[in-house]
Amino acid sequence: MSFAETARRLLDWLREAWVVPDTGLDLFADDDLPSLEEEGLERPWRYRWDHLPKQSAGFGFTDRDYRAARTRAEEIARLTVGDEVWGRVKRSGHVDLPSRRYPGVTYRLRIGRRIEVRCEPGVQSPWRH
């Protein structure tokens, strides 16, 4: 296939995609479609969200909403790991969990942060990064 033929096919494909956008409506049966006039129907794709900070929940969230969400998250975490472990997390800010698969590797779990992989001296990390 020549370069011109490839370019022509690519342009035809792009034109077709531009003219007939995928609405995603084929996922619903005709009876299940939400009404476009419905008041509670959100269309977030119609707005630009670049102005929001990356860790914001959006316009409608107040400080009270953030506090309530954090309280619920802490309650779920406490119920998940138990009172003893949760007390250690609150005191030191992290929990060290030894790996069952890799000897000498420990995972440090911190609240609201990424998991840190810690290796004992002489032990090579199982991951490059």
C-alpha positions as CSV (number, residue, x, y, z in Angstrom):
1,M,0.0,0.0,0.0
2,S,1.4,3.4,-1.0
3,F,1.8,6.4,1.3
4,A,-0.9,8.3,-0.6
5,E,-3.3,5.4,-0.2
6,T,-2.6,5.2,3.5
7,A,-3.0,8.9,4.0
8,R,-6.3,8.9,2.0
9,R,-7.7,6.1,4.2
10,L,-6.6,7.8,7.3
11,L,-8.3,11.1,6.3
12,D,-11.5,9.2,5.3
13,W,-11.6,7.6,8.7
14,L,-11.0,10.9,10.5
15,R,-13.7,12.6,8.4
16,E,-16.2,9.8,9.2
17,A,-15.4,10.0,12.9
18,W,-15.8,13.8,12.9
19,V,-19.1,13.8,11.1
20,V,-20.7,10.9,13.0
21,P,-19.6,11.2,16.7
22,D,-20.1,8.2,19.0
23,T,-22.8,9.3,21.4
24,G,-22.6,6.1,23.5
25,L,-26.4,5.8,23.3
26,D,-26.2,2.3,21.8
27,L,-25.3,1.1,25.3
28,F,-28.9,1.6,26.4
29,A,-32.1,0.0,25.3
30,D,-34.6,2.6,24.0
31,D,-36.7,2.5,27.2
32,D,-33.6,3.0,29.4
33,L,-32.5,6.3,27.9
34,P,-32.4,9.2,30.2
35,S,-34.6,12.2,29.2
36,L,-32.6,15.1,27.8
37,E,-35.0,17.5,29.5
38,E,-34.5,15.9,32.9
39,E,-33.4,18.4,35.6
40,G,-30.9,16.1,37.4
41,L,-29.1,14.9,34.3
42,E,-25.5,15.9,34.5
43,R,-23.3,16.4,31.4
44,P,-19.8,17.0,32.7
45,W,-18.2,16.6,29.2
46,R,-19.8,19.9,28.3
47,Y,-17.5,21.9,30.7
48,R,-13.8,22.5,31.0
49,W,-12.4,21.5,34.3
50,D,-8.8,22.7,33.8
51,H,-9.4,25.6,36.3
52,L,-10.0,23.3,39.2
53,P,-7.2,22.1,41.4
54,K,-6.3,18.4,40.8
55,Q,-7.5,17.4,44.2
56,S,-10.8,19.2,44.3
57,A,-14.1,17.6,44.3
58,G,-15.7,20.4,42.3
59,F,-17.7,23.6,42.8
60,G,-20.4,22.3,45.1
61,F,-18.1,20.9,47.8
62,T,-17.8,23.1,50.9
63,D,-15.4,22.8,53.8
64,R,-18.1,21.0,55.7
65,D,-18.4,18.4,52.9
66,Y,-14.7,17.8,52.9
67,R,-14.7,17.3,56.7
68,A,-17.6,14.9,56.5
69,A,-15.9,12.9,53.7
70,R,-12.7,12.7,55.6
71,T,-14.5,11.6,58.7
72,R,-16.3,8.8,56.8
73,A,-13.0,7.7,55.2
74,E,-11.3,7.5,58.5
75,E,-14.1,5.5,60.0
76,I,-14.0,3.0,57.0
77,A,-10.2,2.7,57.4
78,R,-10.5,2.1,61.2
79,L,-13.1,-0.5,60.6
80,T,-11.1,-2.1,57.9
81,V,-7.7,-2.4,59.7
82,G,-9.0,-2.6,63.3
83,D,-8.6,-0.3,66.3
84,E,-5.0,-1.4,67.2
85,V,-3.5,-0.9,63.7
86,W,-5.5,2.4,63.3
87,G,-4.1,3.7,66.6
88,R,-0.5,2.9,65.3
89,V,-1.3,4.7,62.1
90,K,-2.6,7.8,63.9
91,R,0.5,7.9,66.2
92,S,3.3,7.3,63.7
93,G,1.6,8.2,60.4
94,H,2.3,4.9,58.7
95,V,2.2,1.1,59.1
96,D,5.0,-1.1,57.9
97,L,3.8,-4.3,56.3
98,P,6.4,-7.1,55.6
99,S,6.1,-8.7,52.2
100,R,5.0,-12.3,52.2
101,R,6.4,-12.9,48.7
102,Y,9.8,-11.1,48.8
103,P,12.0,-11.6,51.9
104,G,13.6,-8.4,53.1
105,V,11.0,-6.1,51.5
106,T,8.6,-4.0,53.6
107,Y,5.7,-1.9,52.4
108,R,5.2,1.4,54.2
109,L,1.5,2.4,54.0
110,R,0.9,6.1,54.7
111,I,-2.4,8.0,54.9
112,G,-3.2,9.7,51.7
113,R,0.2,9.0,50.1
114,R,1.7,6.4,47.8
115,I,2.9,3.1,49.2
116,E,6.7,3.2,49.8
117,V,8.7,0.0,49.2
118,R,11.6,-0.4,51.6
119,C,14.3,-2.9,51.3
120,E,16.7,-4.2,53.9
121,P,20.5,-3.6,53.3
122,G,21.7,-6.0,50.6
123,V,18.2,-6.8,49.3
124,Q,17.4,-5.7,45.8
125,S,14.0,-4.3,45.1
126,P,11.8,-6.5,42.9
127,W,10.8,-3.4,41.0
128,R,12.9,-0.9,39.1
129,H,11.0,2.2,40.1
